[in-house]
Amino acid sequence: MNNLPSNSGHSRGRGRGKKPNEELVRGSQLGHPTVPQQTMIRQPQNNPAGQSVTDAAEGDPRGSVRGRRLITDVVRSRPSGLLTKTGTTGKKITVQTNYYKLLRRPNWSLYQYRVDFSPDVDNTFLRRGLLSEHRNILGGYIFDGSVLFCTTKFKDIPNSPYVLDLLTKSRAGENIQIQIKSVGIVDAMDPQQLQVLNLILRRAMEGLKLQIVSRNYFDPQAKIVLDNYRMELWPGYTTSIRQHESDLLLCAEIAHKVMRTDTLYHILSKNIRESDDYQGAFKREVIGMVVLTDYNNKTYRVDDVDFASSPMTKFGTKDGEISFVDYYKKRYNITIRDYKQPLVVSRPTEKNIRGGADQLIMLIPELARATGLTDNMRSDFRLMKAMGEHTRMAPERRIDRLRIFNQRLQKSEPSVNMLKSWNVELDSALVEIPARVLPPQKIVFGGQRRYLCDSRADWTYECRKDAMFTNVDIKRWYVITPGRSKREVQEFVKLCMQSSGGMKLQMSEPRYEEIPDDRNGTYSQAIDNAAAKDPQIIMIVIKSPNDEKYSCIKKRTCVDRPVPSQVVTLKAIAPRPDRASGLRSIANKVVIQMNAKLMGAPWMIELPINGLMTVGFDVCHSSKNKNKSYGALVATMDLKTSTRYFSSVTEHMKGQELSNQITMNMTCALKAYRAHHGTLPERILFFRDGVGDGQLHQVFNSEVKFLKSQLDSIYKSAGREQGCNMAFVVVTKRINTRYFVNKRNPEPGTVVDDVITLPERYDFYLVSQAVNQGTVSPTNYNVLHDSMGLNADKVQILTYKMTHMYYNWSGTCRVPAVCQYAHKLAFLVAESIHRAPSTGLENQ
């Protein structure tokens, strides 16, 4: 039943999307490891030479594992007929980037070998140490834990698949066999050379006395201790060498790792002290948590707690049964203190099962470090502020840190020797490249009043004094409120009505539905009562943020009794003498949201194209079932003539391709467009979010082609023989690229489409927002298909225009508004509703 906890480490789970202005804190796989993580390599089935391939060009030292993109399988999405992907519109400027140029490209051929240890050694640091004992035989080499790149060609051993069969001894005196098998040659122009360069860089970084945690290197000596919160912040670096337009460039980004000092044993002890049902409380707190084990630097997701087992429990090995206490003492020289603690259970991932490790993984609570930030931590304003002071670095400070990193790399003797030995030379100056600032956009309000958006990218003040672009008068609406809070709610409703007057929206006095308590069932009954009277919208007041209550309300209003709803918290709207202006601002935003939910438009932008449908699609994983996800599609109905939107959500299981769901949702959107306009859209601009580099191949070869063929058939059946004019753009927010102007953040609208872009792609970077703290993060746009007939300039300008249309914020957002709407909808369903909303809300 029990599998050894040292052999099946995995890291699962992803953090939520960042807020637009937040600095990245890599906190999903955290801990305090002491050794590097094991590298995983696999043989691709379609490689006749038997050459092992990895994706280390993406900065992933683990190599290629199943589901990840292969470096030799680069997605060449750039259209063959595309003459140029660089635009010309806008003010030309020069920006500084977080890239360094490789001045000298190595001109060597390397032999590639696979290394196996018997019995298996799961610690990469030990693997490298054992192999280094034979360096006199190997000559010049670099070893990542599983794959050996060597300057020496070894002869095959007769009647053996191996070229070398070495014997060595562990510290405990155990005989260990090292078997080396030839798998290919890496020539000077081989794309896999990038993997070797990344490995060389990582070895050079070890000379800086950095410590590897999960994938990246961090500096424990420069740690920032947050004693009050039992955690530390370790500064570090994310690095990646890749072939860009004309040069090999190193992207270096500053990262921080949140290192909690809590173990699961601390959490267990706290629950024993504070809870009568400590077992239930402990399970609720740790199940789903990702933990890190220091002894092998691996992460695991907690799936259960086995209170019937303890460290004294025995499990079977090839040498007979052994207890966990004895196993850890013998294998890692670790003494377990509490023999009565329960064992934590982690189920094997699909990757483990494919590798033959299909048994449960049992972990010791006192050896498993809690990782990441809990919801309570995220809601702790003081903690997040304390962390933000260190992680939100202004551009000037970030540039200084990057220069210090480069200087350390160029001056540390071990680092210099490593780079020189492989004939690698790094430039000392950050790469400077040409960029453009796109023209500012005009925001259109009611009565065709226009506001030229400035570098603040914020028109909150104009929203307060100008009429909204289109208003939907709110004459029939209900407010559901706890009876004891009715007076405060009435005061807030008055503020809303005053705000609506300034925006030329008529808002009648609502009807109030008082409830005696705040139980979920009481809210559900009140919503039923209000919905039966056919209101335009219902405002529901809850005491404070509560996920369970919010989920109950949204299920009722989105699925059971479909009606537009606006949830507000009493905590946010309660009047206080010191926050009068803040309350007016909240009231203003609530009115804007209510108008938008009723198909009004608070503002508009100037659009030069008729018949354009913009579409956003995003995916979120279900919080209830990790094997289930929800994909949301949101489409405009030609913003030049209509303020209507179409939205749809579909559910799909893990591993299931999204081609059918996207096409089905898109077909429904086209039906809605035709019902509204009597014709199909002239052009479709499709923004696809939620795609990692490893999924790009699948999206390009299945989603895009399937969607295009289906849309072409729809258009041809409608008499349009040329088919559908569509551009399909992948939107990526989680990137390490940054650029600066005179050590400051670039203005909104700053676009980069050369030098640091990729030669095989039709891509560009765009900064669309202004931030007050930290360094702004650009968004990457990769055009996988384009038959719209627009040049690169127009695609970039259209993309920028669409970032001005998110009605939950009177300013630009980081992605086109339809992407943000799709994300919000998918997130709502995945977190709260767990089923598709009623079709009655598709057009709202």
Secondary structure, DSSP 8 states (H G I E B T S, - for coil): -EE-TTS------------TT----B-SS----SS---------TT-TT------GGGT-TT---TTS--TTS----S-TT--------SEEEEEEEEEEEEEE-----EEEEEEEEES----HHHHHHHHHTTHHHH-SEEE-SSEEEESS-----TTSS-SEEEEEE-TT--EEEEEEEEEEEE-TT-TTHHHHHHHHHHHHHHTTT-EEETTEEE-GGG-EEEGGGTEEEEEEEEEEEEE-SSSEEEEEEEEEEEEE--BHHHHHHHHHHH-SSHHHHHHHHHTT-EEEETTTTEEEE--EEETT--TT-EEEETTEEEEHHHHHHHHH------TT--EEEE---HHHHHTT--SEEEE-GGGEEE-S--HHHHT-HHHHHHHHHHHS--HHHHHHHHHHHHHHHHH-HHHHHHHHHTT-EEEEEEEEEEEEE----EEE-GGG-EEE--TT-B-HHHHHHS--SB---B-SEEEEEEGGGHHHHHHHHHHHHHHHHHTT--B---EEEEESS--HHHHHHHHHHHHTT--SEEEEEESS--HHHHHHHHHIIIIIS---EEEEEHHHH---GGGHHHHHHHHHHHHHHHHHHTT-BS-EE----SSEEEEEEEEEE-SS-TTEEEEEEEEES-TTT---EEEEEEEEETT--SHHHHHHHHHHHHHHHHHHHSS--SEEEEEE-S--GGGHHHIIIIIIHHHHHHHHHHHHHTT-TT---EEEEEEE------EEBTTB---TTEEE-SSSS-TTS-EEEEE----SSS----EEEEEEEE-S---HHHHHHHHHHHTT--TTSSB--SS-HHHHHHHHHHHHIIIII-S---GGGTT-
